Amino acid sequence: MDYEFDDDPSRIQRDVVWQWLSTEAYWGTTRTRADVEAQFDSAWRMVGVYRTDTGEQIGFARAVSDGVTFAYLADVYVRVEHNGRGVAQHLLSLMIDEGPGAAFRWVLFTRDAHTLYERFGFEAPDSTAMVRPAAS
């Protein structure tokens, strides 16, 4: 199966991404549709993955940035039936290494896929990392 990777934000199939985030992403199910729309609208960069035969969106990543030295990677997903085909690795390569933030310091919060992220230089936080949990 062939895939197309694109960083054109107008091409993002918002309903598809919303469906996935609101039902399958352990980190996204508490957000409202309005929250996700606001995140789309304010994103520094978004990358989508599409099947070339149908145009269906099967992957997504979003980044927030100061546009100068720092970026936060968020909402990375590839539909499970497309796992194991290198899609996530290419998606992250386009987002991190091949985009305008290639020299940035990147951060993310995740409880899974650590091996994948390590390929892109992500490490466990050092003693300078501080996290303020979301208010309850």
The first five atom37 places (N, CA, C, CB, O) and aatype in JSON, in Angstrom:
{
  "aatype": [12, 3, 18, 6, 13, 3, 3, 3, 14, 15, 1, 9, 5, 1, 3, 19, 19, 17, 5, 17, 10, 15, 16, 6, 0, 18, 17, 7, 16, 16, 1, 16, 1, 0, 3, 19, 6, 0, 5, 13, 3, 15, 0, 17, 1, 12, 19, 7, 19, 18, 1, 16, 3, 16, 7, 6, 5, 9, 7, 13, 0, 1, 0, 19, 15, 3, 7, 19, 16, 13, 0, 18, 10, 0, 3, 19, 18, 19, 1, 19, 6, 8, 2, 7, 1, 7, 19, 0, 5, 8, 10, 10, 15, 10, 12, 9, 3, 6, 7, 14, 7, 0, 0, 13, 1, 17, 19, 10, 13, 16, 1, 3, 0, 8, 16, 10, 18, 6, 1, 13, 7, 13, 6, 0, 14, 3, 15, 16, 0, 12, 19, 1, 14, 0, 0, 15],
  "atom_mask": [
    [1, 1, 1, 1, 1],
    [1, 1, 1, 1, 1],
    [1, 1, 1, 1, 1],
    [1, 1, 1, 1, 1],
    [1, 1, 1, 1, 1],
    [1, 1, 1, 1, 1],
    [1, 1, 1, 1, 1],
    [1, 1, 1, 1, 1],
    [1, 1, 1, 1, 1],
    [1, 1, 1, 1, 1],
    [1, 1, 1, 1, 1],
    [1, 1, 1, 1, 1],
    [1, 1, 1, 1, 1],
    [1, 1, 1, 1, 1],
    [1, 1, 1, 1, 1],
    [1, 1, 1, 1, 1],
    [1, 1, 1, 1, 1],
    [1, 1, 1, 1, 1],
    [1, 1, 1, 1, 1],
    [1, 1, 1, 1, 1],
    [1, 1, 1, 1, 1],
    [1, 1, 1, 1, 1],
    [1, 1, 1, 1, 1],
    [1, 1, 1, 1, 1],
    [1, 1, 1, 1, 1],
    [1, 1, 1, 1, 1],
    [1, 1, 1, 1, 1],
    [1, 1, 1, 0, 1],
    [1, 1, 1, 1, 1],
    [1, 1, 1, 1, 1],
    [1, 1, 1, 1, 1],
    [1, 1, 1, 1, 1],
    [1, 1, 1, 1, 1],
    [1, 1, 1, 1, 1],
    [1, 1, 1, 1, 1],
    [1, 1, 1, 1, 1],
    [1, 1, 1, 1, 1],
    [1, 1, 1, 1, 1],
    [1, 1, 1, 1, 1],
    [1, 1, 1, 1, 1],
    [1, 1, 1, 1, 1],
    [1, 1, 1, 1, 1],
    [1, 1, 1, 1, 1],
    [1, 1, 1, 1, 1],
    [1, 1, 1, 1, 1],
    [1, 1, 1, 1, 1],
    [1, 1, 1, 1, 1],
    [1, 1, 1, 0, 1],
    [1, 1, 1, 1, 1],
    [1, 1, 1, 1, 1],
    [1, 1, 1, 1, 1],
    [1, 1, 1, 1, 1],
    [1, 1, 1, 1, 1],
    [1, 1, 1, 1, 1],
    [1, 1, 1, 0, 1],
    [1, 1, 1, 1, 1],
    [1, 1, 1, 1, 1],
    [1, 1, 1, 1, 1],
    [1, 1, 1, 0, 1],
    [1, 1, 1, 1, 1],
    [1, 1, 1, 1, 1],
    [1, 1, 1, 1, 1],
    [1, 1, 1, 1, 1],
    [1, 1, 1, 1, 1],
    [1, 1, 1, 1, 1],
    [1, 1, 1, 1, 1],
    [1, 1, 1, 0, 1],
    [1, 1, 1, 1, 1],
    [1, 1, 1, 1, 1],
    [1, 1, 1, 1, 1],
    [1, 1, 1, 1, 1],
    [1, 1, 1, 1, 1],
    [1, 1, 1, 1, 1],
    [1, 1, 1, 1, 1],
    [1, 1, 1, 1, 1],
    [1, 1, 1, 1, 1],
    [1, 1, 1, 1, 1],
    [1, 1, 1, 1, 1],
    [1, 1, 1, 1, 1],
    [1, 1, 1, 1, 1],
    [1, 1, 1, 1, 1],
    [1, 1, 1, 1, 1],
    [1, 1, 1, 1, 1],
    [1, 1, 1, 0, 1],
    [1, 1, 1, 1, 1],
    [1, 1, 1, 0, 1],
    [1, 1, 1, 1, 1],
    [1, 1, 1, 1, 1],
    [1, 1, 1, 1, 1],
    [1, 1, 1, 1, 1],
    [1, 1, 1, 1, 1],
    [1, 1, 1, 1, 1],
    [1, 1, 1, 1, 1],
    [1, 1, 1, 1, 1],
    [1, 1, 1, 1, 1],
    [1, 1, 1, 1, 1],
    [1, 1, 1, 1, 1],
    [1, 1, 1, 1, 1],
    [1, 1, 1, 0, 1],
    [1, 1, 1, 1, 1],
    [1, 1, 1, 0, 1],
    [1, 1, 1, 1, 1],
    [1, 1, 1, 1, 1],
    [1, 1, 1, 1, 1],
    [1, 1, 1, 1, 1],
    [1, 1, 1, 1, 1],
    [1, 1, 1, 1, 1],
    [1, 1, 1, 1, 1],
    [1, 1, 1, 1, 1],
    [1, 1, 1, 1, 1],
    [1, 1, 1, 1, 1],
    [1, 1, 1, 1, 1],
    [1, 1, 1, 1, 1],
    [1, 1, 1, 1, 1],
    [1, 1, 1, 1, 1],
    [1, 1, 1, 1, 1],
    [1, 1, 1, 1, 1],
    [1, 1, 1, 1, 1],
    [1, 1, 1, 1, 1],
    [1, 1, 1, 1, 1],
    [1, 1, 1, 0, 1],
    [1, 1, 1, 1, 1],
    [1, 1, 1, 1, 1],
    [1, 1, 1, 1, 1],
    [1, 1, 1, 1, 1],
    [1, 1, 1, 1, 1],
    [1, 1, 1, 1, 1],
    [1, 1, 1, 1, 1],
    [1, 1, 1, 1, 1],
    [1, 1, 1, 1, 1],
    [1, 1, 1, 1, 1],
    [1, 1, 1, 1, 1],
    [1, 1, 1, 1, 1],
    [1, 1, 1, 1, 1],
    [1, 1, 1, 1, 1],
    [1, 1, 1, 1, 1]
  ],
  "atom_positions": [
    [[0.86, -1.18, 0.0], [0.0, 0.0, 0.0], [0.9, 1.23, 0.0], [-0.97, 0.0, 1.23], [1.89, 1.28, 0.72]],
    [[0.55, 2.2, -0.8], [1.32, 3.43, -0.88], [0.65, 4.52, -0.04], [1.46, 3.89, -2.34], [-0.57, 4.56, 0.12]],
    [[1.5, 5.41, 0.49], [1.04, 6.5, 1.34], [1.59, 7.82, 0.85], [1.46, 6.26, 2.8], [2.66, 7.88, 0.25]],
    [[0.84, 8.87, 1.11], [1.29, 10.22, 0.82], [1.37, 10.96, 2.16], [0.33, 10.94, -0.19], [0.44, 10.91, 2.96]],
    [[2.47, 11.64, 2.37], [2.71, 12.42, 3.58], [2.67, 13.88, 3.19], [4.08, 12.04, 4.26], [3.33, 14.29, 2.23]],
    [[1.89, 14.69, 3.92], [1.67, 16.07, 3.51], [1.55, 16.97, 4.73], [0.41, 16.19, 2.63], [0.87, 16.63, 5.7]],
    [[2.23, 18.12, 4.68], [2.13, 19.08, 5.79], [1.22, 20.27, 5.46], [3.53, 19.58, 6.16], [1.34, 21.33, 6.08]],
    [[0.35, 20.09, 4.51], [-0.63, 21.12, 4.18], [-1.77, 21.05, 5.2], [-1.17, 20.95, 2.72], [-2.53, 20.08, 5.18]],
    [[-1.92, 22.05, 6.08], [-2.96, 21.98, 7.11], [-4.38, 21.97, 6.55], [-2.81, 23.13, 8.06], [-5.3, 21.48, 7.2]],
    [[-4.58, 22.51, 5.36], [-5.93, 22.53, 4.79], [-6.37, 21.13, 4.34], [-5.98, 23.49, 3.6], [-7.56, 20.9, 4.11]],
    [[-5.44, 20.24, 4.24], [-5.77, 18.88, 3.8], [-6.17, 17.96, 4.97], [-4.59, 18.28, 3.07], [-6.72, 16.88, 4.74]],
    [[-5.9, 18.37, 6.18], [-6.22, 17.54, 7.34], [-7.73, 17.27, 7.36], [-5.78, 18.23, 8.67], [-8.53, 18.19, 7.25]],
    [[-8.09, 16.01, 7.49], [-9.49, 15.6, 7.55], [-9.9, 15.67, 9.02], [-9.7, 14.15, 6.94], [-9.8, 14.69, 9.76]],
    [[-10.36, 16.83, 9.42], [-10.62, 17.12, 10.83], [-11.59, 16.14, 11.46], [-11.14, 18.51, 10.98], [-11.42, 15.76, 12.62]],
    [[-12.62, 15.73, 10.74], [-13.57, 14.77, 11.29], [-12.89, 13.43, 11.58], [-14.74, 14.58, 10.33], [-13.2, 12.79, 12.59]],
    [[-12.0, 13.02, 10.72], [-11.28, 11.74, 10.9], [-10.38, 11.83, 12.12], [-10.45, 11.39, 9.63], [-10.37, 10.93, 12.96]],
    [[-9.61, 12.91, 12.22], [-8.71, 13.07, 13.36], [-9.51, 13.19, 14.65], [-7.8, 14.3, 13.17], [-9.16, 12.57, 15.66]],
    [[-10.58, 13.98, 14.63], [-11.43, 14.11, 15.82], [-11.98, 12.76, 16.25], [-12.6, 15.08, 15.55], [-11.94, 12.44, 17.44]],
    [[-12.46, 11.98, 15.33], [-13.02, 10.66, 15.66], [-11.97, 9.81, 16.39], [-13.51, 9.94, 14.39], [-12.26, 9.19, 17.41]],
    [[-10.77, 9.8, 15.84], [-9.72, 8.99, 16.45], [-9.34, 9.53, 17.83], [-8.49, 8.95, 15.54], [-9.27, 8.76, 18.79]],
    [[-9.1, 10.84, 17.93], [-8.7, 11.42, 19.22], [-9.76, 11.23, 20.29], [-8.39, 12.9, 19.05], [-9.44, 10.97, 21.45]],
    [[-11.0, 11.37, 19.91], [-12.08, 11.33, 20.91], [-12.48, 9.93, 21.33], [-13.29, 12.04, 20.37], [-13.18, 9.76, 22.33]],
    [[-12.05, 8.91, 20.59], [-12.47, 7.55, 20.93], [-11.33, 6.58, 21.18], [-13.33, 7.02, 19.85], [-11.51, 5.6, 21.89]],
    [[-10.15, 6.83, 20.6], [-9.07, 5.84, 20.68], [-7.8, 6.33, 21.37], [-8.72, 5.38, 19.32], [-7.04, 5.51, 21.87]],
    [[-7.56, 7.61, 21.41], [-6.32, 8.14, 21.99], [-6.49, 8.31, 23.49], [-5.93, 9.5, 21.33], [-7.32, 9.09, 23.94]],
    [[-5.7, 7.57, 24.27], [-5.86, 7.64, 25.72], [-5.68, 9.07, 26.25], [-4.86, 6.72, 26.39], [-6.23, 9.41, 27.29]],
    [[-4.92, 9.89, 25.55], [-4.66, 11.26, 26.0], [-5.68, 12.26, 25.46], [-3.27, 11.68, 25.59], [-5.69, 13.41, 25.91]],
    [[-6.52, 11.87, 24.52], [-7.39, 12.84, 23.87], [-8.85, 12.75, 24.18], [0.0, 0.0, 0.0], [-9.63, 13.62, 23.77]],
    [[-9.27, 11.73, 24.9], [-10.7, 11.5, 25.08], [-11.39, 12.51, 25.99], [-10.91, 10.14, 25.63], [-12.62, 12.55, 26.01]],
    [[-10.65, 13.31, 26.72], [-11.29, 14.3, 27.6], [-11.5, 15.64, 26.91], [-10.45, 14.5, 28.86], [-12.14, 16.53, 27.46]],
    [[-10.97, 15.8, 25.72], [-11.11, 17.07, 24.99], [-12.46, 17.13, 24.29], [-9.97, 17.25, 23.96], [-13.0, 16.12, 23.84]],
    [[-12.99, 18.33, 24.2], [-14.21, 18.53, 23.42], [-13.83, 18.77, 21.96], [-15.04, 19.72, 23.98], [-12.67, 19.0, 21.64]],
    [[-14.81, 18.7, 21.11], [-14.56, 19.0, 19.7], [-14.06, 20.43, 19.55], [-15.84, 18.77, 18.86], [-13.17, 20.7, 18.74]],
    [[-14.62, 21.35, 20.31], [-14.18, 22.75, 20.25], [-12.71, 22.87, 20.68], [-15.07, 23.64, 21.16], [-11.96, 23.66, 20.1]],
    [[-12.3, 22.1, 21.69], [-10.9, 22.09, 22.12], [-10.0, 21.66, 20.96], [-10.7, 21.16, 23.33], [-8.98, 22.3, 20.68]],
    [[-10.37, 20.58, 20.31], [-9.55, 20.04, 19.22], [-9.52, 21.01, 18.04], [-10.08, 18.66, 18.77], [-8.47, 21.19, 17.43]],
    [[-10.63, 21.61, 17.73], [-10.66, 22.6, 16.64], [-9.73, 23.78, 16.96], [-12.1, 23.11, 16.41], [-9.01, 24.26, 16.08]],
    [[-9.75, 24.24, 18.22], [-8.85, 25.33, 18.61], [-7.4, 24.9, 18.49], [-9.15, 25.78, 20.06], [-6.55, 25.69, 18.08]],
    [[-7.11, 23.66, 18.83], [-5.74, 23.15, 18.68], [-5.33, 23.06, 17.22], [-5.61, 21.78, 19.35], [-4.19, 23.38, 16.88]],
    [[-6.22, 22.63, 16.37], [-5.94, 22.63, 14.92], [-5.62, 24.05, 14.45], [-7.15, 22.05, 14.12], [-4.62, 24.29, 13.76]],
    [[-6.48, 24.99, 14.84], [-6.36, 26.36, 14.35], [-5.1, 27.06, 14.84], [-7.57, 27.16, 14.78], [-4.57, 27.93, 14.15]],
    [[-4.6, 26.68, 16.01], [-3.42, 27.34, 16.55], [-2.13, 26.54, 16.37], [-3.63, 27.62, 18.01], [-1.07, 26.96, 16.83]],
    [[-2.21, 25.39, 15.71], [-1.03, 24.55, 15.54], [0.04, 25.27, 14.73], [-1.41, 23.23, 14.85], [-0.26, 25.99, 13.77]],
    [[1.26, 25.07, 15.11], [2.4, 25.59, 14.36], [2.58, 24.76, 13.09], [3.71, 25.58, 15.21], [2.91, 25.28, 12.03]],
    [[2.35, 23.46, 13.23], [2.52, 22.57, 12.08], [1.69, 21.32, 12.29], [4.01, 22.2, 11.86], [1.56, 20.82, 13.41]],
    [[1.12, 20.81, 11.2], [0.4, 19.54, 11.22], [0.84, 18.74, 10.0], [-1.15, 19.74, 11.23], [1.04, 19.29, 8.92]],
    [[0.99, 17.44, 10.19], [1.36, 16.55, 9.1], [0.32, 15.43, 9.06], [2.81, 15.98, 9.29], [-0.02, 14.85, 10.08]],
    [[-0.16, 15.13, 7.87], [-1.11, 14.05, 7.68], [-0.53, 12.97, 6.81], [0.0, 0.0, 0.0], [0.37, 13.21, 5.99]],
    [[-1.06, 11.76, 6.98], [-0.7, 10.62, 6.14], [-1.98, 10.13, 5.49], [0.0, 9.47, 6.97], [-3.01, 9.96, 6.15]],
    [[-1.9, 9.89, 4.18], [-3.08, 9.53, 3.39], [-2.79, 8.32, 2.52], [-3.53, 10.72, 2.52], [-1.69, 8.17, 2.0]],
    [[-3.78, 7.46, 2.38], [-3.66, 6.35, 1.42], [-3.71, 6.96, 0.02], [-4.79, 5.27, 1.63], [-4.58, 7.78, -0.26]],
    [[-2.79, 6.55, -0.84], [-2.79, 7.12, -2.19], [-3.96, 6.6, -3.02], [-1.48, 6.81, -2.89], [-4.41, 7.29, -3.94]],
    [[-4.45, 5.41, -2.73], [-5.53, 4.84, -3.53], [-6.9, 5.43, -3.21], [-5.57, 3.35, -3.34], [-7.74, 5.54, -4.1]],
    [[-7.13, 5.82, -1.94], [-8.45, 6.31, -1.54], [-8.45, 7.74, -1.02], [-9.02, 5.41, -0.49], [-9.5, 8.38, -0.97]],
    [[-7.28, 8.26, -0.65], [-7.2, 9.59, -0.05], [-7.56, 9.62, 1.42], [0.0, 0.0, 0.0], [-7.53, 10.68, 2.04]],
    [[-7.91, 8.46, 1.98], [-8.29, 8.38, 3.39], [-7.11, 8.76, 4.28], [-8.79, 6.95, 3.75], [-5.99, 8.31, 4.05]],
    [[-7.35, 9.59, 5.28], [-6.3, 9.95, 6.22], [-6.14, 8.82, 7.23], [-6.62, 11.28, 6.94], [-7.1, 8.39, 7.86]],
    [[-4.88, 8.33, 7.36], [-4.62, 7.22, 8.28], [-3.59, 7.59, 9.35], [-4.15, 6.01, 7.5], [-3.27, 6.76, 10.2]],
    [[-3.07, 8.81, 9.31], [-2.09, 9.22, 10.3], [-2.07, 10.72, 10.47], [0.0, 0.0, 0.0], [-2.55, 11.46, 9.61]],
    [[-1.51, 11.16, 11.6], [-1.55, 12.57, 11.93], [-0.5, 12.87, 12.99], [-2.95, 12.99, 12.43], [-0.19, 12.03, 13.83]],
    [[0.05, 14.07, 12.95], [0.88, 14.61, 14.03], [0.71, 16.12, 14.04], [2.39, 14.22, 13.85], [0.54, 16.75, 12.99]],
    [[0.75, 16.68, 15.23], [0.58, 18.12, 15.41], [1.73, 18.64, 16.25], [-0.78, 18.45, 16.08], [2.25, 17.93, 17.11]],
    [[2.15, 19.88, 15.99], [3.2, 20.5, 16.8], [2.8, 21.92, 17.16], [4.55, 20.49, 16.05], [2.15, 22.63, 16.39]],
    [[3.21, 22.31, 18.36], [3.08, 23.67, 18.86], [4.51, 24.18, 19.01], [2.26, 23.74, 20.23], [5.39, 23.42, 19.43]],
    [[4.77, 25.44, 18.67], [6.14, 25.93, 18.71], [6.19, 27.43, 18.93], [6.86, 25.57, 17.44], [5.23, 28.15, 18.68]],
    [[7.36, 27.89, 19.39], [7.63, 29.32, 19.42], [8.15, 29.78, 18.06], [8.63, 29.67, 20.53], [8.34, 30.97, 17.84]],
    [[8.39, 28.83, 17.16], [8.83, 29.15, 15.8], [10.3, 29.5, 15.69], [0.0, 0.0, 0.0], [10.77, 29.86, 14.62]],
    [[11.03, 29.41, 16.8], [12.43, 29.82, 16.8], [13.35, 28.7, 17.28], [12.6, 31.05, 17.68], [14.31, 28.36, 16.59]],
    [[13.07, 28.13, 18.46], [13.99, 27.13, 19.02], [13.31, 25.94, 19.69], [14.87, 27.79, 20.01], [14.0, 24.99, 20.06]],
    [[12.01, 25.96, 19.84], [11.34, 24.97, 20.67], [10.05, 24.48, 20.01], [11.03, 25.55, 22.05], [9.31, 25.27, 19.41]],
    [[9.8, 23.17, 20.11], [8.55, 22.61, 19.61], [8.07, 21.49, 20.51], [8.72, 22.1, 18.16], [8.87, 20.74, 21.09]],
    [[6.76, 21.38, 20.63], [6.1, 20.33, 21.4], [5.35, 19.44, 20.41], [5.13, 20.94, 22.48], [4.5, 19.92, 19.65]],
    [[5.66, 18.17, 20.43], [5.04, 17.2, 19.54], [3.8, 16.62, 20.21], [6.04, 16.07, 19.17], [3.86, 16.2, 21.37]],
    [[2.69, 16.6, 19.5], [1.43, 16.16, 20.1], [0.59, 15.37, 19.11], [0.64, 17.36, 20.62], [0.75, 15.49, 17.9]],
    [[-0.3, 14.57, 19.67], [-1.36, 13.88, 18.91], [-0.83, 13.05, 17.74], [-2.33, 14.89, 18.38], [-1.41, 13.07, 16.66]],
    [[0.25, 12.34, 17.96], [0.81, 11.47, 16.93], [-0.01, 10.18, 16.89], [2.32, 11.16, 17.18], [-0.19, 9.52, 17.91]],
    [[-0.49, 9.84, 15.71], [-1.17, 8.55, 15.58], [-1.08, 8.02, 14.16], [-2.63, 8.68, 16.0], [-0.96, 8.77, 13.19]],
    [[-1.13, 6.7, 14.08], [-1.29, 5.98, 12.82], [-2.34, 4.92, 13.09], [0.09, 5.35, 12.3], [-2.25, 4.2, 14.09]],
    [[-3.31, 4.82, 12.24], [-4.36, 3.81, 12.44], [-3.71, 2.44, 12.56], [-5.39, 3.83, 11.26], [-2.81, 2.09, 11.8]],
    [[-4.18, 1.67, 13.52], [-3.55, 0.42, 13.91], [-3.35, -0.55, 12.74], [-4.37, -0.24, 14.97], [-2.36, -1.29, 12.71]],
    [[-4.26, -0.57, 11.79], [-4.13, -1.51, 10.67], [-2.98, -1.14, 9.72], [-5.43, -1.56, 9.89], [-2.66, -1.91, 8.82]],
    [[-2.38, 0.02, 9.93], [-1.25, 0.44, 9.1], [0.08, 0.38, 9.86], [-1.48, 1.86, 8.58], [1.12, 0.77, 9.34]],
    [[0.03, -0.1, 11.1], [1.25, -0.23, 11.9], [2.18, -1.27, 11.27], [0.91, -0.62, 13.36], [1.73, -2.17, 10.56]],
    [[3.47, -1.12, 11.54], [4.45, -2.07, 11.06], [4.9, -1.85, 9.63], [0.0, 0.0, 0.0], [5.59, -2.69, 9.06]],
    [[4.52, -0.74, 9.04], [4.87, -0.46, 7.64], [5.79, 0.76, 7.5], [3.6, -0.23, 6.82], [6.03, 1.24, 6.4]],
    [[6.3, 1.26, 8.63], [7.19, 2.41, 8.61], [6.49, 3.75, 8.51], [0.0, 0.0, 0.0], [7.14, 4.78, 8.34]],
    [[5.17, 3.74, 8.61], [4.39, 4.97, 8.46], [4.71, 5.97, 9.58], [2.89, 4.65, 8.44], [4.94, 7.15, 9.31]],
    [[4.71, 5.51, 10.82], [4.97, 6.41, 11.95], [6.38, 6.99, 11.86], [4.79, 5.67, 13.29], [6.58, 8.17, 12.13]],
    [[7.34, 6.17, 11.48], [8.71, 6.66, 11.37], [8.81, 7.75, 10.29], [9.67, 5.5, 11.05], [9.47, 8.77, 10.51]],
    [[8.18, 7.54, 9.15], [8.23, 8.56, 8.1], [7.47, 9.82, 8.51], [7.65, 7.99, 6.78], [7.9, 10.94, 8.22]],
    [[6.34, 9.64, 9.18], [5.56, 10.77, 9.67], [6.4, 11.63, 10.61], [4.29, 10.28, 10.4], [6.44, 12.86, 10.48]],
    [[7.08, 11.0, 11.56], [7.9, 11.74, 12.5], [9.12, 12.36, 11.83], [8.35, 10.84, 13.63], [9.54, 13.46, 12.19]],
    [[9.69, 11.67, 10.87], [10.82, 12.23, 10.13], [10.42, 13.51, 9.43], [11.36, 11.21, 9.12], [11.15, 14.5, 9.47]],
    [[9.26, 13.5, 8.76], [8.79, 14.7, 8.08], [8.52, 15.82, 9.08], [7.52, 14.39, 7.27], [8.86, 16.98, 8.83]],
    [[7.9, 15.49, 10.22], [7.58, 16.5, 11.22], [8.84, 17.08, 11.87], [6.67, 15.91, 12.29], [8.96, 18.29, 12.0]],
    [[9.76, 16.21, 12.28], [10.88, 16.65, 13.11], [12.13, 16.96, 12.29], [11.21, 15.58, 14.13], [12.67, 18.06, 12.39]],
    [[12.59, 16.03, 11.49], [13.89, 16.15, 10.83], [13.87, 16.88, 9.5], [14.47, 14.8, 10.62], [14.87, 17.49, 9.11]],
    [[12.75, 16.84, 8.8], [12.7, 17.41, 7.45], [11.93, 18.73, 7.38], [12.07, 16.42, 6.5], [11.83, 19.33, 6.31]],
    [[11.42, 19.17, 8.49], [10.61, 20.38, 8.49], [11.38, 21.59, 8.99], [0.0, 0.0, 0.0], [12.59, 21.52, 9.2]],
    [[10.68, 22.68, 9.18], [11.33, 23.93, 9.6], [11.87, 23.89, 11.03], [10.36, 25.07, 9.48], [12.59, 24.8, 11.43]],
    [[11.55, 22.85, 11.8], [12.04, 22.76, 13.17], [13.15, 21.74, 13.35], [0.0, 0.0, 0.0], [13.35, 21.24, 14.45]],
    [[13.86, 21.42, 12.29], [14.89, 20.37, 12.36], [15.96, 20.66, 13.41], [15.55, 20.2, 11.01], [16.51, 19.72, 13.98]],
    [[16.26, 21.91, 13.69], [17.29, 22.25, 14.67], [16.7, 22.61, 16.04], [18.14, 23.42, 14.16], [17.43, 23.02, 16.94]],
    [[15.4, 22.46, 16.2], [14.74, 22.83, 17.45], [14.98, 21.81, 18.55], [13.24, 22.99, 17.22], [15.4, 20.68, 18.3]],
    [[14.7, 22.23, 19.78], [14.59, 21.32, 20.91], [13.13, 20.86, 20.94], [15.04, 22.0, 22.28], [12.22, 21.69, 21.04]],
    [[12.92, 19.57, 20.85], [11.57, 19.0, 20.81], [11.26, 18.3, 22.13], [11.43, 18.01, 19.63], [12.13, 17.7, 22.75]],
    [[10.0, 18.38, 22.55], [9.52, 17.66, 23.73], [8.2, 16.98, 23.39], [9.35, 18.62, 24.94], [7.5, 17.36, 22.45]],
    [[7.89, 15.95, 24.17], [6.58, 15.31, 24.07], [6.29, 14.62, 25.39], [6.53, 14.3, 22.89], [7.2, 14.37, 26.19]],
    [[5.05, 14.33, 25.6], [4.61, 13.55, 26.75], [3.93, 12.31, 26.22], [3.66, 14.38, 27.69], [2.97, 12.4, 25.45]],
    [[4.43, 11.14, 26.62], [3.82, 9.9, 26.16], [4.11, 8.78, 27.15], [4.32, 9.53, 24.75], [5.13, 8.81, 27.84]],
    [[3.23, 7.82, 27.19], [3.5, 6.66, 28.04], [3.74, 5.41, 27.19], [2.33, 6.43, 29.0], [3.83, 4.31, 27.72]],
    [[3.84, 5.59, 25.87], [4.11, 4.45, 25.01], [4.98, 4.85, 23.82], [2.79, 3.83, 24.52], [5.3, 6.02, 23.65]],
    [[5.35, 3.89, 23.02], [6.14, 4.08, 21.77], [7.51, 4.71, 22.02], [5.36, 4.95, 20.8], [8.04, 5.41, 21.15]],
    [[8.09, 4.47, 23.2], [9.37, 5.08, 23.52], [10.47, 4.68, 22.54], [9.78, 4.7, 24.92], [11.32, 5.5, 22.19]],
    [[10.47, 3.43, 22.1], [11.49, 2.98, 21.15], [11.42, 3.78, 19.85], [11.31, 1.48, 20.86], [12.45, 4.14, 19.29]],
    [[10.22, 4.05, 19.38], [10.06, 4.85, 18.17], [10.62, 6.25, 18.38], [8.57, 4.93, 17.78], [11.39, 6.74, 17.54]],
    [[10.27, 6.9, 19.46], [10.72, 8.27, 19.7], [12.23, 8.35, 19.94], [9.97, 8.84, 20.89], [12.85, 9.36, 19.6]],
    [[12.81, 7.32, 20.53], [14.26, 7.3, 20.73], [15.01, 7.4, 19.41], [14.68, 6.02, 21.48], [16.11, 7.96, 19.36]],
    [[14.45, 6.86, 18.35], [15.08, 6.94, 17.02], [15.25, 8.39, 16.57], [14.25, 6.17, 15.99], [16.08, 8.68, 15.71]],
    [[14.47, 9.28, 17.14], [14.52, 10.7, 16.77], [15.21, 11.54, 17.83], [13.11, 11.24, 16.52], [15.09, 12.77, 17.85]],
    [[15.94, 10.88, 18.72], [16.74, 11.58, 19.72], [16.03, 11.91, 21.02], [0.0, 0.0, 0.0], [16.62, 12.55, 21.88]],
    [[14.78, 11.49, 21.18], [14.09, 11.74, 22.44], [14.7, 10.86, 23.52], [12.56, 11.48, 22.3], [15.0, 9.69, 23.3]],
    [[14.86, 11.45, 24.7], [15.42, 10.76, 25.85], [14.51, 10.99, 27.05], [16.86, 11.24, 26.16], [13.62, 11.84, 27.02]],
    [[14.74, 10.2, 28.1], [14.02, 10.44, 29.34], [14.37, 11.84, 29.85], [14.36, 9.34, 30.42], [15.49, 12.3, 29.62]],
    [[13.46, 12.51, 30.52], [13.75, 13.87, 31.0], [14.94, 13.86, 31.96], [12.51, 14.47, 31.69], [15.13, 12.92, 32.72]],
    [[15.71, 14.92, 31.91], [16.83, 15.05, 32.83], [16.39, 15.83, 34.07], [18.03, 15.75, 32.15], [15.2, 16.11, 34.24]],
    [[17.33, 16.17, 34.92], [16.99, 16.82, 36.19], [16.45, 18.23, 36.01], [18.19, 16.85, 37.1], [15.93, 18.82, 36.96]],
    [[16.57, 18.8, 34.8], [16.04, 20.15, 34.57], [14.56, 20.13, 34.2], [16.83, 20.84, 33.48], [13.91, 21.18, 34.2]],
    [[14.02, 18.96, 33.89], [12.63, 18.88, 33.46], [11.7, 19.05, 34.65], [12.36, 17.54, 32.76], [11.89, 18.44, 35.71]],
    [[10.71, 19.88, 34.46], [9.68, 20.07, 35.47], [8.34, 19.98, 34.76], [9.84, 21.45, 36.23], [8.17, 20.5, 33.66]],
    [[7.4, 19.32, 35.38], [6.08, 19.15, 34.79], [5.04, 19.59, 35.79], [5.85, 17.68, 34.34], [5.04, 19.15, 36.94]],
    [[4.16, 20.44, 35.34], [3.02, 20.83, 36.17], [1.83, 20.07, 35.64], [2.78, 22.39, 36.16], [1.38, 20.34, 34.52]],
    [[1.3, 19.14, 36.41], [0.13, 18.38, 35.94], [-1.07, 19.28, 35.7], [-0.24, 17.29, 36.95], [-1.16, 20.37, 36.27]],
    [[-1.97, 18.82, 34.86], [-3.19, 19.56, 34.6], [-4.01, 19.68, 35.89], [-4.02, 18.88, 33.48], [-3.99, 18.77, 36.72]],
    [[-4.7, 20.76, 36.04], [-5.57, 20.96, 37.2], [-6.72, 19.97, 37.16], [-6.1, 22.4, 37.26], [-7.25, 19.66, 36.1]],
    [[-7.1, 19.48, 38.31], [-8.21, 18.51, 38.37], [-9.54, 19.21, 38.46], [-8.03, 17.57, 39.56], [-10.57, 18.55, 38.52]]
  ]
}
